[in-house]
Amino acid sequence: MCREEKHPRIYSDETIIDQEDERMTQQNKELLASLLAILPGLLSIKEDGRVLIGISNKTFTILPWLVWYNIVLGFVAIIVGFGIWKRRT
């Protein structure tokens, strides 16, 4: 097998960026994307679950189908977030 050589990337301002540093930056972006998918999903399930089981008393009209919709999409967001996270590693 041929060993792949690491070549630094040189930009117009003479800055040298190693390919490993770019990979770490990409991993950080994917970690952030996964957290930004998981966190709202968890919050959606928590808050809408409280409304659904009656723990949270709201003074306004609640649409039950919308509460269920938010819960389902909360689970979808968590699944997508974990998928991004697993792809990262």
Secondary structure, 3 states (H helix, E strand, C coil): CCCCCCCCEECCCCCEECHHHHHHHHHHHHHHHHHHHHHHHHHHHHHHHHHHHCCCCCCCCCCHHHHHHHHHHHHHHHHHHHHHHHHHC
